[in-house]
Amino acid sequence: MLRLIAAADPMEHVLPHSLHWNIGPFPMTNQMLMALVAGILMLLVFPLLFRRPYSDAPKGSRNFFEAILEFLRVEVFRPALKEHTDRFLPFLWTLFFFILFCNLLGQIPVGEIITLFTHRESHLGGTATGSLITTGTLAICAFFFIHINGIAQVAQSLIRGTYGHHESHEEHSSNGLPPHEAAQDLEHMRGDALTADVPQEFTALGNPTRHYHDDEHIRHGGREPVRGAPHAHEAHHAMNPLMATLLAVPLYLWNFAPHPFKPQPGQSAIMWVPDVLIWLLLLILELVGAVIKPFALMIRLFANMIAGHIVLAALILLIPVTAGVAAQIGIGAPVTILSLLIRFLEVFVAFLQTYIFVFLVTLFIASAVAPEH
């Protein structure tokens, strides 16, 4: 029985196994099934917990998930994305919990439990993120999301006439409502140490909608507020959407690599020659890096999710291959204790690798949507 649980090859626990079901032309594997289960759980858990707003403090499981959501928003996303935070929350929150659910579901030995009670080898269960298909798909989605939003940010800046300038610091909500909780609006900004959206001007609590939707912006180059009217340089340099869309891609690539020899005011225009030559070299390196970044995300998550399973299977396999009952007991006792400790470590790694994946994606998004990179 122990040999059956450990399997003759420790890799059996991390390789995909066909379940003899088909989704169209594609055969269903155990890892695909667990990815589907993770998605279904998200569709059930979050609408159920957050189907209506609470005026009181959240309790139970809602409090658990809300604490994670708020921690990610305030402590992880906002320091990097600043005024763009709420715009990317739906994608980043979804990415985080999908990876986390896949990682944690992989810690449940479904196949081993079925094998133990039925005496027939089962491959149900498994870690969805222990498959390069899953992690590669997540990395590809992140890659396109990062750069499409980077190009869209350039186009929006051209349309508003703010390209090349530091835009007003206004944090837009994910549903496109007017800006609120401006990151640099000192009168409205909440204390950084607070975990809730509490403004420092507490009179705003009586009418938060008016407080956060007052259309106040910080004028570029100054601190005086402007209500409603566009800035002078925005109105002068605004571009029509079609032209902005056409120029967004070349401008995004132009700013994708640094310009170390860009002529400064008063310098000769001849400096553009070495600048463009070095820029071309750096652009190639940056483009290679843009491909390597999601590849590294894919391999890191995949490798960490299969490593613990392989080590556990190899340790358990030591018990049945040892000759003699006394030797098996002598090896089995420490192996059992070590296996439990590795299980705890795997749970920690499941949270840690989820955090690392989403944190790095957040940094890549921030570098893509920053003005002129």
N, C-alpha and C positions, 0 to 999 in steps of 0.2 A: 504493500500500500504506500509506504514512504517513497519507494522507487517510482511509483505511478505519479505521486504528487510532485516529486522533484523533477521527473522526466529524465530520459536518458541524456538529453541535451539541454543545458540551462537556457539556450536561446529559444526553446519551444515556448517559453513564457512571454516572450516579447515579439515573436514573429506573428504576422497576421494569419488567421486561419479562416478558411471559407466556411460559412454556415449553411451552404447549399440553398441560399435564398438569392433571388435576383432583384435588383432595382433597375428595371429596364434591361440594358445590355450589360450592366455591371453586377458582378457577384458580390453579395453582402459578406463582409468579414466581421470578425468580432470587434475590431477597433472601429469600424464604421458604425456598428450598432451602438457602441458606447458613446460615440460622438453624437449620434441621433438621440440617445437617452439624455445626454447633457443638454442638448437644445430643447428637448421637450420639458425637462425639469425647469429650465429658465422660463419657458413660456407659461408654466403652471405656477411657479413660486412667486415671481415678481408681480404679475398682475393681481394675484391673490393678496399679497402682503400690502401692495401700494395701490389698491383699487380706489381708495378715497383718502384725502388728506386728513391728518390728525391735528387737532388743536392742542391736545395734551402730549406729554412726553411719550415717545414710543416705548413699547414693552416687548419682551420676549424676542422672538425671531425677527420681528420688524426692527427692533432696536439694534440687534446684531448686524443685520444687513445695512441699516441706515448709518451705523457707525463706520462701517467699511466704506460706504459710498462717500460720506462726508470727509473721511480721512483722505481718501484718494483725491477728492476734488480740491481740498484746501491745502494739504501738505505735499501732494505729489504733482498734480496737474497745474495748479495755479502758479507756483513759483517758476515753472518753465513756460507756460502758455500765456500767462497774465490775462490781458483783455480778451484773448481768444478762448479762454477756458471753457465756458459754457457751450460754445459752438461744437466742441469736439467731445463733450461728455458722453453723448449716447454711444458713439463708437468705442471710446476707451473703456467705459463701464461694461459694455457688452463683451468686448474682447477679454477683459479681466475675468469676468465671471464664467465665460465659456471655457477658458483655459483652466480656471480653478476647478470647475465642476468635472472636466475631463480628467484632471490630475487626481482629484480625490476619488472619483469613481474607480480609477485604476488601482486604488489601494484596497478595494474590496475583492477578496479572492473568490469571486463567484464560481469560476470554473473548478477551482480546487475543492470548494465545499460540495459542489454537485458530484465531483469525482469521489469524494470521501464517502458520500452516502449512497451513491448508485453503483460504485465499483466499476464505472465506465468512464473513460477519459472524456472530459468535456472542455471545450475551449470558449465557452460563453464568458463574457467579461473581458477585461483587459484595459489597457491604458490607451485611450484614443490619441493622446499626444506622444505615445511611444511609437507612432508611425510617421515616417517622413512625408507621407501624403497629407496628413493633418497639419503638421507643423509647417510644411512647405506652403500649403494653402493659406494658412494664417499669415505667413511671411509675405506671400504675394499680395494678399489683400492689404496688408500694412504698407507695402511698397507703393502700390497704386494710390492708396488713400493719401499717403504723405505727399507725393509729387503732384497729384491732381489738385490737392488743396493748395500746394505751393504756387502752382500756376494760376489757380483761381484767385489767390490773394494778390498776385501781381496785377491780374486783370481788374479786380475791384479797386486797387489803388489807382490804376490809370483812369478808371471811370470816375472816381471821386476827385481826381486831380491831386492826390497825395503821394504819388510815387516819388521816391527819393527823399521824402520827409518823414519825420516821426509823427505818426498819426495821433489824433486825440485818443486818450486812454479810456476807452469805453468798453465795458464787458457786455457782449450781446448774449441774450438767452438763446438756448438751442432751438426754440420755436420761432425765432425771428422777431420777437417783440423788441421794443425800444431798449436802449442800453440801460443797465442797472448795475449797481455796486461797482462803480468805476474804480479801477485798480489804483489810479493815482489821484483821485478826487479826495483830497484830505478831509474836506468837510463831511463827506459821505462814507469814507472808508472805515470799515470795522476794525477792531483791534486784531493784530495778526495772531495773538495767542488764543483768541476765542474760537471755539469749534462750531459755533452757530453764526448765522448771518445777522449779527447785531450791529447796527450802525453806532458810531461814536456819538452822533447827535441823537440823543434818545428821544427828543420830541418827534422824530420821524416815525416812531413806532405807532403814533396815532393815525398816520396816513402814509404807509410805506409805499403805496403805488405812486403817489405824487412825488414822494421823496426820490425814488429811484428812476422815475420816468419824467424828470423835469427838463430833459434835453439840454442840460448844462454840459459844456465841454471846455476843456482847457485849450486856449488858443495856442497854436504853434508858435513857440518863441516867447511866450508870455504866460501870465497866470490869470488874466482877467477872463471871466466867464462870458460866453456868447450863447444866446438862446435862439435856437432855430436857424439862424442865418448861416450859410456856409462861409468858410474862411475865404479871404481874398485870393490866396494862391490856389485854393481848390477850384473856385469858379473860373479862374483864368486858365488853368491847365487841364480842366476836365476833358475827357475823351469819350467819343461815342462807343457804345458797347461792342459793336462789330470790330472796329479798329483796335480796341483794347484786347479783344480776344485773339486777334491775329498777332499782335505784338507780344502777348503774354509769354508764349513759349520761347521765342528767341531772347527776351529779356530775362526770363528765368534761367536759361542756360548761360547768359552773359554774366549773371551774378552767381552762378553755381560754383565758380572758382574765383579765388581772390585776384586782385589786380595790384601787384606789389609795386609796379613802376608807373602807375597812373599819374599823368601830369597834374600837379597841383596848380592852383591859380598863380599865374606869373611864370610858370615853367614853360619850356619849349614843347611844342606839339610833337617833336621828334621822339619824345619819351613814350609815345604810343607804340612805337615799333618794338622795343624790348618788352613792353607791357603785354602786347598781344601775343608775342612769341611765348613768353613764360605762361601766360594765361592758357594757351592751347595745351601746353604740357600739363599744367595743373588741372585743366578741365578733364583730360583723359584720366588722370589719377582720381579725380573726384567722381567721375562716372563709374570707374571700377569700384570705388568705395561705396557708391550708392547701390551697387549690386551685391557687394560683399556684406553690407550691413544686414539686409534681410536673410541672407544665407547664414550668417552667424547666428541670428535669432533662431532660425530653423534648427540648426545643428545643436545649439546649446540646450534648447528645450527638449529635443528628441533624446539626446545623449543622457541628460540628467534623469529623464523619466524611465529609461530602460536600465540604467546602471544598477539601481537598487534591486530590481527584480532579478537580474542576472546573478548578483551576489547572493541573494537569498536562496535561489535555486541551487547554486553551486554549494552553499553551506549545507543545505538539507540533503543534497546528494551524497555528502560525506558519510551520512549515517548508514544507509543500506549497503554501501560498497565496502564497509569495514567488516573484516572477518571476526566472528565471535560476538556473542550477546554482550559480554562484559565490555568489549571494546566499543560496541555500538552505544551502550549506556554511557560510557566514559566520554565519548565524543558528543553524544546527543544532548547531554545536560548543558554544557557550555554553548553548543550551537543553538539550542532553543533560546537561551537567554540573549545571546548575541543577535539572533533573528528578531526578537522582540524590540531590541534597541534599534536595529536597522529599520524596523517598521515605523517607529517614532520619528527617526531621522527622515524617512521617506515622506511622511506627512509634512514635516517642516520644509523639506525641499519642494514639495508640491506648492506650498504658499510662496516660498522664496522665488522659485522660477517663474511663477505667474507674475509676481511683482516686478522682477527684473525685465521680463518680456515687455510688459506694458509701460514700465518706466522708460526703457530705451526707445520704444515707439513714440512716447510723449516727447522725448528730447529731439527725435528726428523730425517730428511734426513742427516743433517749436523752431527748429533751424530752417525749415522750409517756408514757414509763413512769416518769419521775421522780415521787416522791411529791408530789401536788398540783401537778404541773407546775412 
